Amino acid sequence: MIRQILTPWRWIELISSWQEFFFALLTTLQVAFFALVLALVLGAISGVMSSSHSRILRMISRIYVEFFQNTPLAIQVFFVYYALPYAGLVLYEVPIGILCVGLYTGAYISEVVRAGIGSIPRGQSEASASQGFTYVQTMTLIILPQTIRIILPPLINQCVNLIKNTSILAMIAGGDLMYRANAWATNGHFSYGPSYLVCGLLYFLLCFPLTRWAHSYEMKLKKKITDANEKKSEAEIEAEIPNEEAR
């Protein structure tokens, strides 16, 4: 494979086929975008349900999370692609990718949302309840706006995982980057090295900026929390000094 990467004519052939990789990249972005929308909606709903006072809602959320987290994504894709047609439900490859990757990632986002809600002091929920707020109003107006700021870095990490998981479509000829790289390499070229290298580079260009932004945001958030705690400690010390002098 190293020899293939160092062979100039293989790169010339690959560059001449740039349109194939370009449209495959668009397919990957299409699947990633709609799967992310689905995952965010399902994850937010399931995360709120898992934090509710209703045992039934918590149980439904737990079943969803446990099922999708503890079964391989490949099996889920194969089930939808091969088994559902026997029940009269036939989906094309791209909708299958959106559905399966979205459901799979939504289970992980649900846990992120649940942890974020749990990090908000319980006193805020009790205070809003004493003011007559319903559970839905408390979540939408008070808890979730604060939660988003906290869970943004892990959400971005789940987005990166989602983009990489779209490569599962290659197993059902979904027209994504991974499928196109493999198809081009085997379609008379046998240039696996350059093809997979370009495919990996395109995934890297999609994911690396997101991971760097998430890391930078997380560092800023930690610094902001540290500064706030230091100011709080200084204020408490200053408040204690007059009390000691009065004694």
ROLUMDO-281450 format. One line per 8 residues: their letters; for each residue y, z, x of C-alpha. Coordinates in steps of 0.2 Angstrom, whole numbers, plus 5000, padded with zeros to 4 digits. Layout:
# ROLUMDO-281450
a> Y/Z/X ~ ...
***
This chain:
# ROLUMDO-281450
mirqiltp> 5000/5000/5000 ~ 5012/5003/5015 ~ 5008/4986/5021 ~ 5013/4979/5004 ~ 5030/4988/5004 ~ 5034/4981/5021 ~ 5029/4963/5016 ~ 5046/4953/5012
wrwielis> 5038/4940/5000 ~ 5032/4953/4988 ~ 5050/4960/4986 ~ 5056/4943/4983 ~ 5044/4940/4969 ~ 5048/4957/4962 ~ 5067/4954/4962 ~ 5064/4937/4954
swqefffa> 5056/4947/4940 ~ 5070/4959/4938 ~ 5072/4955/4919 ~ 5054/4962/4915 ~ 5059/4978/4923 ~ 5076/4978/4915 ~ 5069/4976/4897 ~ 5055/4989/4901
llttlqva> 5069/5001/4906 ~ 5078/4998/4890 ~ 5062/5002/4881 ~ 5060/5018/4890 ~ 5078/5023/4886 ~ 5075/5019/4868 ~ 5059/5029/4866 ~ 5068/5044/4876
ffalvlal> 5083/5044/4865 ~ 5075/5044/4848 ~ 5061/5056/4854 ~ 5075/5068/4861 ~ 5084/5067/4844 ~ 5067/5071/4835 ~ 5063/5085/4848 ~ 5080/5093/4846
vlgaisgv> 5079/5094/4827 ~ 5061/5100/4827 ~ 5064/5112/4841 ~ 5080/5120/4833 ~ 5072/5122/4816 ~ 5056/5129/4823 ~ 5065/5140/4835 ~ 5076/5147/4821
mssshsri> 5060/5149/4810 ~ 5051/5159/4824 ~ 5066/5171/4824 ~ 5067/5174/4805 ~ 5062/5189/4796 ~ 5049/5179/4786 ~ 5031/5181/4792 ~ 5026/5164/4784
lrmisriy> 5040/5155/4793 ~ 5036/5163/4810 ~ 5017/5159/4807 ~ 5021/5140/4803 ~ 5032/5139/4819 ~ 5019/5148/4830 ~ 5005/5136/4824 ~ 5016/5121/4828
veffqntp> 5021/5127/4845 ~ 5003/5133/4850 ~ 4995/5116/4844 ~ 5006/5105/4853 ~ 5008/5115/4869 ~ 4989/5118/4871 ~ 4983/5100/4868 ~ 4986/5086/4880
laiqvffv> 5000/5073/4876 ~ 4987/5059/4880 ~ 4975/5065/4867 ~ 4989/5066/4854 ~ 4995/5048/4858 ~ 4977/5041/4857 ~ 4974/5050/4841 ~ 4989/5042/4833
yyalpyag> 4985/5025/4840 ~ 4966/5024/4837 ~ 4962/5037/4824 ~ 4976/5035/4811 ~ 4973/5016/4807 ~ 4956/5022/4800 ~ 4966/5032/4787 ~ 4977/5016/4783
lvlyevpi> 4992/5022/4794 ~ 4996/5009/4808 ~ 5011/5012/4819 ~ 5017/5001/4834 ~ 5018/5007/4851 ~ 5036/5012/4852 ~ 5036/5022/4836 ~ 5020/5031/4842
gilcvgly> 5029/5035/4858 ~ 5044/5042/4849 ~ 5034/5052/4837 ~ 5021/5059/4850 ~ 5034/5063/4864 ~ 5046/5070/4851 ~ 5033/5082/4843 ~ 5027/5087/4860
tgayisev> 5044/5091/4868 ~ 5050/5099/4851 ~ 5037/5113/4854 ~ 5044/5117/4871 ~ 5062/5116/4864 ~ 5057/5128/4850 ~ 5052/5141/4863 ~ 5069/5138/4872
vragigsi> 5079/5141/4856 ~ 5068/5156/4852 ~ 5072/5164/4869 ~ 5090/5160/4867 ~ 5092/5168/4850 ~ 5083/5183/4857 ~ 5095/5185/4871 ~ 5110/5187/4859
prgqseas> 5113/5206/4855 ~ 5105/5212/4839 ~ 5121/5221/4834 ~ 5129/5204/4831 ~ 5116/5200/4817 ~ 5118/5217/4810 ~ 5137/5216/4810 ~ 5137/5199/4801
asqgftyv> 5124/5206/4788 ~ 5135/5221/4784 ~ 5149/5208/4781 ~ 5139/5199/4768 ~ 5133/5184/4779 ~ 5116/5177/4774 ~ 5103/5173/4787 ~ 5107/5155/4788
qtmtliil> 5126/5158/4789 ~ 5123/5171/4803 ~ 5113/5158/4813 ~ 5124/5143/4810 ~ 5141/5152/4812 ~ 5138/5166/4825 ~ 5121/5166/4834 ~ 5117/5147/4837
pqtiriil> 5135/5143/4844 ~ 5132/5157/4857 ~ 5114/5152/4860 ~ 5118/5133/4864 ~ 5129/5139/4879 ~ 5114/5149/4886 ~ 5100/5137/4883 ~ 5109/5121/4889
pplinqcv> 5101/5121/4907 ~ 5083/5123/4901 ~ 5086/5110/4887 ~ 5092/5098/4900 ~ 5076/5102/4910 ~ 5066/5098/4894 ~ 5075/5082/4892 ~ 5070/5077/4910
nlikntsi> 5052/5081/4906 ~ 5054/5070/4890 ~ 5060/5055/4900 ~ 5045/5057/4912 ~ 5033/5059/4898 ~ 5038/5042/4890 ~ 5026/5035/4904 ~ 5012/5040/4893
lamiaggd> 5015/5024/4883 ~ 5008/5014/4898 ~ 4991/5020/4891 ~ 4993/5010/4875 ~ 5003/4995/4882 ~ 5019/5002/4876 ~ 5030/4991/4886 ~ 5039/5005/4895
lmyranaw> 5043/5006/4914 ~ 5026/5012/4919 ~ 5017/4999/4909 ~ 5028/4985/4915 ~ 5026/4991/4934 ~ 5007/4991/4932 ~ 5006/4975/4922 ~ 5017/4965/4935
atnghfsy> 5007/4972/4950 ~ 4990/4966/4942 ~ 4996/4950/4935 ~ 4992/4939/4950 ~ 5003/4948/4962 ~ 4993/4964/4967 ~ 5009/4971/4974 ~ 5006/4989/4968
gpsylvcg> 5017/4997/4982 ~ 5034/4988/4978 ~ 5031/4989/4959 ~ 5027/5007/4959 ~ 5041/5011/4971 ~ 5054/5003/4960 ~ 5047/5011/4945 ~ 5048/5028/4953
llyfllcf> 5065/5025/4959 ~ 5071/5020/4941 ~ 5064/5036/4934 ~ 5072/5046/4948 ~ 5089/5038/4944 ~ 5087/5043/4926 ~ 5082/5061/4930 ~ 5090/5067/4945
pltrwahs> 5108/5067/4939 ~ 5102/5077/4924 ~ 5094/5090/4935 ~ 5108/5092/4946 ~ 5120/5094/4932 ~ 5109/5107/4924 ~ 5108/5116/4941 ~ 5127/5116/4943
yemklkkk> 5130/5122/4925 ~ 5118/5136/4927 ~ 5126/5142/4943 ~ 5143/5142/4935 ~ 5136/5151/4920 ~ 5128/5164/4931 ~ 5145/5166/4941 ~ 5154/5168/4925
itdanekk> 5143/5182/4919 ~ 5144/5191/4936 ~ 5163/5190/4936 ~ 5163/5197/4918 ~ 5151/5211/4923 ~ 5162/5215/4938 ~ 5178/5216/4928 ~ 5169/5226/4915
seaeieae> 5164/5239/4928 ~ 5181/5239/4936 ~ 5188/5243/4918 ~ 5176/5257/4915 ~ 5180/5265/4932 ~ 5199/5264/4929 ~ 5196/5272/4912 ~ 5186/5286/4920
ipneear> 5200/5290/4932 ~ 5213/5297/4920 ~ 5199/5307/4911 ~ 5195/5316/4928 ~ 5213/5319/4932 ~ 5216/5326/4915 ~ 5202/5339/4918
***
